């Protein structure tokens, strides 16, 4: 039993089973035992690897995209470049390098929203000398036109889950079985207001915090200009299914087995995000597959330039990285990962992203 397991067990004994959203929030963000509070989860020694860690090409292409958008915005100076959940700072470092090369003379203010003290320490070393500023929430970001990036951020925001039964939709809860182990169960009463038809046993996830964030970002770009580029794994068409998962040591794990010791995520509902953003009057571009987006931005051309100065081992690494970023198959990120932008309607078309 992990230290967080004991705290969650106490909560359940005192107040009853808890929603999946509260369970996720405790596992990931508990101020003492939360997963992101206690470790650097990235890389070979961690639990998963993100696209910026696979190749510098990913961040460089995002930086080149940001430079194009900066010009379309009227080249504001200074420009706010914001990242939510910036990992080790790799994406920001690579994007900054490309953006500053493409927009020389522009003052770029990097702002990072990070709640993990361990990851912030890594970011401070990687981004030393860039003038970066850190925040613990979106609410403290400065105003003004901005380009905001979020790669693999939305998937770890808490979701509520509901299961269809003959009497309606019942919220999925986390409780304890007779042996004391955590187990999923259902609220005894059906949730009012949920009338969607579905087969018995169907599961639906409601990403409340992600939708709230989409609305907040959409209101921002409508008010002060700019664009938000969101990249994550998920699905475009609404549907049913349980996509809650845990990752530990680069392998899938039981989400209830070791609270605070594994990453918990849920696939992102891009259709719901787009709808939430449009409700505020913001423009939505995409979603589009990550492989198509990176190809449109010039991934193959960038790889060719890198190969010109690479030895055999480096060439192999470049080819492997390009395949992993764009391959639509089970081992690649090309199809599973989607890209969507929430933008000021005045910007018009954006590179690599069709109108939503």
N, C-alpha and C positions, 0 to 999 in steps of 0.2 A: 504494500500500500504506500503510495506516495504521500508526501506532506499535504498536498492539495486534496488528495482523496479523503483524508480525515476531515478537512474543513467542509468539503462538499457533503460528506456523510452526516456531519453535524447539522448542516443547513436542512437536509432532507428530513432528518429526524425531528427537527424543531418546526419546520414549516410545510413539510410534504414535498412530493416530487416537484422538480423544477423544469422549466421549458428548455428546449434545445438551445435557444438563444442565450439564456443565462449560463447554461453549462459551457457553451463555447466561450463566452466572455470571461468566465472564471479561468478556464483552462489556458487561454491565450494571454489574458491581460491582468490576472491577479497581481496586485502590487508587490507581492513577495515571491510567490511560487508560479507565476504565469510563465508560459512557454517562452514568450518573446522578451520577458524581463530577465530571464536567467541564462540566456545563451546566445551565441551566434549560430543560427541554424543552417547556414549556407555552406556549400562546398562539399568536398569529399569527406571531410570529418563531421559534417552536419547531417541534415536529414533530406535536403533537396537542393537543386541547383536551378537558378533562374537564368533567363536569356542573357542578361548583361554579363553574367559570369562565364557563359559559354564562349563568347567572342566579343572583342572590342567593336566589331562591325555593327552589332546591334545598337549600342549607344551612339556610335558615330552617325549612323543613318537617322536615328531619332534627332540628333543635333542638327543634321543637315535639313531635316524636315522642319525643325523649329526655326532655322534661319529663313526658310522660305515663308513660313507663317509670319515671322517678324516683319518681313518686307510687306506682306499683304496687310498687316496691321497698321502700316504707315511708318514703320521703323521707329517705334517709341524708344526714347533714351532717357532714363534707364529702362531696361526690360527686366521684369521679374520672371525668373525661371524657377518653378516650384515643383517639388516632387513629394508625393505621399508614399510613405513606407519605403524609404530609399535603400533598404538592404545594407550593403557595405559601402554604398556611395559610388559604386562602379559605373552605374548608368549615368549619374550626374556628372562624374568626371569625364567620361567619354563624350557625352553630349555637349558639355561645356567646351571641350577642346574643338569639336567640329563647329559649334555655333560661333565661337569667337574667331575662328579662322574664316568663316563665311561672312561674318559681320564685323570686320575690324573697326575699332574705334567706338563700338557700342558698349556702354556700361551694362553688364549683365549681373544682376543680383540673385545669386542662388539662395533659395529658401527651402528647407527640408522639414517635413512634418514627421517626427519620430518620437515614439514613446518608450523605446527600449534603451536603457542606459548603456548596455553593452554594445549594441549596434551603433549608437551615437558615438561612442568612443572610437569605433573603427572608422566611421564616416569622417570624424574630425581629423584623423591621420591621413586618410585618402584625399580629403579636400582641403588640406592645409594650404593657406595662401590664396584661396579662391574668393575669400570674402563671404563665405557661406554663413547663413543665419539659421538657427534651429527653432522649431516650434513643437509644442505638444498637441496642438489641435489646429484645425483649419480656421477656427474662429479668431486666432491671433495673427493671421497673415496680413500683410499690409495691403492697402487698396491699390488700384491702378491696373493697367493692362498687363496681362500675364499669360504665360504659356505654362500649363500645369501638366505634369506627367504622373501616371500611376501604373506601375507594372506589377502584377500579382499583388495587388492590395485589396481589391474588392472581395476576393474569394475567401478571405479570412474574417470578414465582417459577420457578426452573428446573424443567424436566420431562425425564424420559427418554422416548425414543420407540422403538417397536418396529415392525417391518414383518413381515407374515406371508409366509412362503415355504413351499413344499411340505414342508420338513423341520421346520417350527416357526416360532417368533417369533425374529427376529434383531434385536439392538439396532442402532439407527441411529447412525452415527458421523460425525464431521467429520474429513476427512483432506485431502490435497492431490492434485490430478490431475497429469498429466505436465507441464502448463504452470506448475505451482506454485500455481494458483488453488485455493481451498478448494472442496471438493466433498463431497456426502453419499455414504456407503457403508454397508455392513452388516458387522457382526461375522461372522466365518466360521462360528462355532458358534452353534447355536440356544440361546436362554436357557432354562435348566431351570426347570420349575415353571409355565410359561405354557402352558396347554392350551386356551384359548378358541378355538373354531372361528370362522373368518373366511375370506373369499375371498383368494386369492393377491394380494399387493400391498396389503392393508389396513394402515392405520397406526393405532396406538393410542398415546396419550400417558399417561404415569404421573406424576402430580403429587406426588411424594414430599414435598417441603418444604411444599406447601400442605396436604396431609393431616396432616402432623406438626403444623402450626400449628393446624389445626382441632381436633385432639385436645388440644393444650396449652390453647387457649382454652376448650374445653369443660370440661376439668378445673378450670380457674380458676373459671368461673361455678358449677360444682357445689360448689366448696369455699367460696367467699366471696360468692357471689351476683352478680347482674348479667346483662348481655346483650351479645352481640357482633353488630353489624349489618354484614353484608358485601355490598357492591354491586360487580358486575363484569359483563363480557360473557362469555357462555358458553352451555352447554346443560344441559338438565335430564335428558334420557334418555341413558343410555350409548350410545355408538356408535363408529364408526371414521371416521377422516379426519385429514388433516394440517392443523392450525390454527396451526402455528408461522408467525409473520409478523413482518415488519419495517416500521417506519414512519419516514419521513424527509421533512420538509417537507410534512406532511399528506398524503402519498401512500405507497402500498405500495412496498416496495423489496426487493431480494434480501437475504435474511438473512445470506448469506455474503460479500457484496460488500465491506462496509466495517465490520469489527468495531470496536465502540466509538463509531461515528458514527451509528447508528440504534437506535431502540427495538426491542427484541425481546419479543414476548408470545406467549402461547398461550391459547386459549379455556379457561375454567374449567369443570371437570366438577363441577357442583353436586350431582349424585347421589352422587358419591364423597365430597364434603365432608360431606353430610348423614349418610351412613353412618358416616364416621369420628367425627363428633361424637356420634351416638347410641350408639356403642360404649362411650362413657365414662359414659353415663347422662344426658347433657344433653338438653334439649328442643330440637327443631328446628322453626322456623316458616318456611314457604315451602319452596322458592323461588317467587317470583311475579315477573311482568314488572315492570320499573321503571315503565312507564307506568301500570299498574294501581295500583302502590304509591303513587306520587305523587298520582294522582287520588283515591285513598282518603284520603290525608292532607289534601286540600283545595287542591291546586294551582290549580284553576280559580277557586276563591273567593279565594285569595291574589292571583292575577293580576288579578281584577276590582277588588280594593281598590287595587292599584298603579295600575291604569289611571285611577282616579278623579282622581289628581293628576298624570297624565302628559300631555305634549303629543303631537302626532301622531307624531313620530319615536320617542319613548319607547314609545308604544302599539304601534307596529310591532315594536320590539325585544322587548317583552314577549310579543307573540303569536308571534314567531319562536322565542324561547327555549322557550316552552311547547310548541310543536310539536316542536322538536328533542328535548326531553326525553321526550316521550310518544309520538311518531309511531311506529307499528309497522313502517313501511316501511323500505326500504333506506337512506334518508337520516336516519332517526331512531334514537333510543336506546331507544324504548319497549319493544320486544320483545327485541332482542338482549341488552340488559342485564337482569340478574336481581338480585333482592334476597332474602337469606336471613338468618335470625337464629339464633344459637346461644345458648340461654338457660338460666337456672336454672329447673328444672321448676316451682318454687313460684310463678313469675310468672303463669302462666296465659296466656290469649290476648293477643296484641300487635296494636296498630293496623296495619291494612294488610297483615297477614301471616296467611294461613290456617295451621292446624296442618299440619306437614310430613307 
